[in-house]
């Protein structure tokens, strides 16, 4: 595999960053609070003798991570029965199947807890979901994925992004090229290494570097590069970045984390490395 190395060299004027935000999460439905993880309702008919007497659904899940829902089903008959239901998510033009099924046997005169594995959501937001057999609904909030430094996050367009870690320095040369730059008094550079892998073999548009926000010492700091809000093109199969930030010299270095919440195709995804 070939390798293309790129280093961010065009630094913006050094200065302390304000505590800005990367923006609010996109949502495929209402922004109301999600339902309780143990949303028990009155028995709901499945269309036959079986009835659903409770749902066990997560209040929150991490983006790009599959998760499980539980359904408690009662069978009042004297014979073994089988429950089966698809799961859908509310979309702009109605309900859309997730391609997942909750199914299993329910003993005669008893109850059963059945579990279904739901596919991962690629974007952040609060989603309304439905158990198709009964029409029962619940809401689940999809939050950024939490990762350790060095672990990759796969984007909806197939790229792999890894924040490898960073270091604090008093001067920064822009990856070894150009004159050393010194931050204002009482500040320091935090230089974070990021790797982008592109398995497509084609040039791919990448979100602006401004989507990478450093969080340290209770403050949020934008990347100190020019044109931070301009889209980027990734040409090679692997791109290495050094992203510089100006932070106070007295911050707690052990609490560094990188938040990445880019907008891709009009929707927001995200990960947090620490």
VMD Tcl script that draws the C-alpha trace (Angstrom):
set ca {
  {0.00 0.00 0.00}
  {1.29 3.39 -0.92}
  {1.40 6.18 1.58}
  {0.86 9.88 1.30}
  {2.05 12.02 4.19}
  {0.52 15.44 4.74}
  {1.29 17.83 7.53}
  {-0.73 20.91 8.38}
  {1.66 23.80 7.95}
  {-0.47 26.92 7.59}
  {-0.93 28.12 11.15}
  {-3.44 30.73 12.15}
  {-2.49 33.63 14.40}
  {-1.82 32.14 17.80}
  {-4.31 33.09 20.49}
  {-6.47 31.59 23.18}
  {-9.61 29.93 21.86}
  {-13.07 30.55 23.11}
  {-15.30 27.73 24.29}
  {-17.13 27.32 21.01}
  {-19.36 24.43 19.95}
  {-19.26 22.14 16.96}
  {-23.03 22.48 16.65}
  {-26.08 20.55 17.69}
  {-26.77 16.99 16.71}
  {-28.96 16.16 13.74}
  {-32.09 14.18 14.51}
  {-34.33 11.94 12.43}
  {-37.31 12.71 14.64}
  {-38.40 14.74 17.64}
  {-35.85 16.14 20.09}
  {-37.89 15.01 23.08}
  {-36.24 13.00 25.82}
  {-35.98 9.26 25.03}
  {-38.26 6.78 26.76}
  {-37.30 4.94 29.93}
  {-34.98 1.97 29.35}
  {-37.63 -0.19 31.01}
  {-40.73 1.15 29.29}
  {-43.50 -1.05 30.68}
  {-47.00 -0.51 29.33}
  {-50.36 -2.21 29.55}
  {-50.44 -5.50 27.61}
  {-50.52 -4.95 23.85}
  {-51.93 -7.54 21.52}
  {-49.64 -8.98 18.84}
  {-52.59 -9.82 16.63}
  {-52.92 -13.31 18.10}
  {-53.07 -14.78 21.59}
  {-49.66 -13.41 22.60}
  {-49.26 -9.98 24.21}
  {-46.26 -7.75 24.81}
  {-46.08 -6.75 28.47}
  {-42.87 -4.74 28.45}
  {-39.99 -3.31 26.45}
  {-36.40 -2.99 27.56}
  {-34.76 -0.35 25.37}
  {-31.58 1.71 25.84}
  {-31.93 5.43 26.53}
  {-28.65 6.10 24.73}
  {-26.36 4.22 22.36}
  {-23.08 5.13 20.70}
  {-23.01 5.94 17.02}
  {-21.78 3.12 14.69}
  {-22.36 0.56 17.48}
  {-25.00 -2.20 17.19}
  {-27.20 -2.63 20.26}
  {-29.88 -4.87 21.75}
  {-33.55 -4.40 22.65}
  {-35.62 -6.74 24.82}
  {-39.31 -7.63 24.55}
  {-41.30 -9.42 27.29}
  {-44.08 -11.51 25.80}
  {-46.91 -13.34 27.60}
  {-48.60 -16.45 26.29}
  {-51.94 -17.17 28.05}
  {-52.67 -20.29 26.01}
  {-51.97 -23.95 26.80}
  {-49.66 -24.41 23.84}
  {-46.20 -23.24 22.82}
  {-46.32 -20.16 20.60}
  {-43.86 -18.10 18.63}
  {-43.53 -14.31 18.65}
  {-41.93 -12.42 15.76}
  {-41.74 -8.73 14.95}
  {-39.69 -6.42 12.82}
  {-38.34 -3.09 14.09}
  {-38.64 0.20 12.21}
  {-37.36 3.75 12.59}
  {-39.36 6.86 11.78}
  {-38.10 8.56 8.64}
  {-39.25 11.74 6.90}
  {-41.56 9.78 4.60}
  {-42.88 7.34 7.22}
  {-41.57 4.27 8.98}
  {-38.56 2.49 7.53}
  {-37.57 -1.08 8.41}
  {-34.20 -1.55 10.11}
  {-33.95 -5.07 8.74}
  {-33.92 -6.47 12.30}
  {-36.27 -9.00 13.93}
  {-37.19 -9.84 17.50}
  {-38.37 -13.45 17.55}
  {-38.53 -16.57 19.66}
  {-40.72 -19.16 21.38}
  {-42.99 -18.34 24.32}
  {-43.94 -21.26 26.62}
  {-47.54 -22.23 27.26}
  {-49.04 -20.21 30.13}
  {-45.79 -18.31 30.65}
  {-43.68 -15.36 29.58}
  {-40.42 -15.01 27.70}
  {-37.86 -12.27 27.29}
  {-36.82 -12.10 23.66}
  {-33.90 -10.05 22.43}
  {-33.19 -8.49 19.07}
  {-29.92 -7.04 17.75}
  {-30.45 -3.71 16.03}
  {-28.03 -2.29 13.46}
  {-25.85 0.67 14.30}
  {-26.90 4.22 13.49}
  {-24.35 6.17 11.46}
  {-25.47 9.62 12.63}
  {-26.19 11.42 15.88}
  {-29.66 12.38 17.01}
  {-32.74 11.15 18.85}
  {-34.51 8.40 16.93}
  {-38.07 7.13 17.30}
  {-38.29 3.35 16.91}
  {-41.26 1.00 16.61}
  {-42.01 -2.64 17.38}
  {-43.93 -3.38 14.20}
  {-46.11 -6.23 15.53}
  {-47.74 -4.03 18.17}
  {-47.05 -0.44 17.14}
  {-45.31 0.33 20.45}
  {-42.68 3.05 20.10}
  {-39.71 4.36 22.06}
  {-36.91 6.89 21.60}
  {-33.18 6.32 21.72}
  {-30.51 9.02 21.66}
  {-27.43 8.31 19.54}
  {-24.32 9.94 21.00}
  {-20.69 10.23 19.85}
  {-18.61 7.09 20.19}
  {-16.02 7.03 23.00}
  {-12.66 5.62 21.93}
  {-9.16 5.37 23.41}
  {-6.32 7.09 21.57}
  {-5.11 4.82 18.79}
  {-8.48 3.23 17.98}
  {-10.11 3.90 14.63}
  {-13.54 5.38 13.88}
  {-15.13 4.48 10.55}
  {-17.08 7.25 8.87}
  {-20.34 6.77 6.91}
  {-18.32 7.17 3.70}
  {-15.87 4.40 4.52}
  {-12.87 6.38 5.74}
  {-11.08 5.37 8.92}
  {-10.06 8.17 11.32}
  {-7.70 7.57 14.24}
  {-6.55 10.14 16.80}
  {-3.22 8.73 17.91}
  {-2.48 11.12 20.76}
  {-0.68 14.39 21.29}
  {2.02 16.29 23.08}
  {2.45 19.72 24.68}
  {5.33 21.91 23.48}
  {6.43 25.52 23.97}
  {7.27 26.01 20.27}
  {5.95 24.40 17.11}
  {7.65 24.23 13.71}
  {4.75 22.97 11.63}
  {5.94 19.39 11.28}
  {9.59 20.35 10.90}
  {9.16 22.92 8.12}
  {9.35 26.68 8.45}
  {10.33 28.82 11.41}
  {9.41 27.83 14.93}
  {6.31 29.56 16.25}
  {5.89 30.52 19.89}
  {2.44 30.98 21.45}
  {1.48 34.04 23.53}
  {2.77 34.27 27.13}
  {1.25 31.74 29.53}
  {0.13 29.53 26.64}
  {1.56 26.45 24.97}
  {1.06 24.33 21.87}
  {-0.86 21.06 22.02}
  {-0.03 19.08 18.87}
  {-2.34 16.15 18.13}
  {-1.57 13.39 15.62}
  {-4.42 12.16 13.40}
  {-4.36 9.42 10.77}
  {-6.90 9.09 7.95}
  {-7.09 5.85 5.96}
  {-8.87 5.87 2.61}
  {-9.54 2.35 1.25}
  {-11.61 3.61 -1.71}
  {-8.66 4.19 -4.03}
  {-10.23 7.50 -5.07}
  {-10.05 11.13 -3.99}
  {-12.55 11.64 -1.19}
  {-13.90 14.82 0.38}
  {-13.07 15.00 4.08}
  {-14.74 17.32 6.62}
  {-12.92 20.56 7.53}
  {-10.18 20.34 10.15}
  {-12.30 22.67 12.29}
  {-14.47 19.67 13.20}
  {-11.61 18.50 15.45}
  {-12.02 20.30 18.79}
  {-9.53 19.80 21.63}
  {-10.99 19.60 25.14}
  {-8.56 20.05 28.02}
  {-8.66 21.74 31.40}
  {-12.40 22.30 31.13}
  {-12.02 24.40 27.95}
  {-12.71 23.74 24.27}
  {-10.12 24.91 21.75}
  {-10.30 25.09 17.94}
  {-7.51 23.95 15.67}
  {-5.03 26.76 14.97}
  {-4.79 26.45 11.18}
  {-5.84 28.76 8.40}
  {-8.99 27.89 6.46}
  {-10.09 25.54 9.24}
  {-13.67 25.55 7.91}
  {-12.77 24.60 4.32}
  {-13.44 21.04 3.10}
  {-10.39 18.83 2.56}
  {-9.64 16.33 -0.20}
  {-7.96 13.05 0.78}
  {-6.07 11.61 -2.20}
  {-3.77 8.88 -0.88}
  {-4.64 5.70 0.96}
  {-3.14 7.06 4.19}
  {-2.79 10.65 5.37}
  {-0.96 11.75 8.51}
  {-1.87 15.07 10.13}
  {-0.45 17.17 12.93}
  {-3.17 19.46 14.26}
  {-1.91 22.33 16.47}
  {-3.89 24.00 19.26}
  {-3.04 26.88 21.59}
  {-3.99 26.13 25.20}
  {-3.11 27.60 28.62}
  {0.23 26.44 29.97}
  {-1.30 25.32 33.28}
  {-3.98 22.93 31.97}
  {-4.25 19.38 33.30}
  {-2.43 17.40 30.64}
  {-3.81 14.07 31.83}
  {-7.39 15.09 30.94}
  {-6.85 15.73 27.23}
  {-9.54 14.54 24.82}
  {-10.31 15.14 21.17}
  {-13.90 15.60 19.98}
  {-14.73 15.12 16.31}
  {-18.31 15.83 15.24}
  {-18.28 16.50 11.48}
  {-21.28 17.04 9.23}
  {-21.30 14.45 6.43}
  {-24.00 14.61 3.80}
  {-26.00 17.05 5.91}
  {-25.98 14.80 9.01}
  {-23.69 14.85 12.04}
  {-21.64 11.91 13.25}
  {-18.89 11.89 15.87}
  {-16.36 10.34 18.17}
  {-14.42 11.32 21.30}
  {-10.87 10.07 21.86}
  {-9.27 10.19 25.32}
}
mol new
graphics top color blue
foreach p $ca { graphics top sphere $p radius 0.5 }
foreach p [lrange $ca 0 end-1] q [lrange $ca 1 end] { graphics top cylinder $p $q radius 0.2 }
display resetview
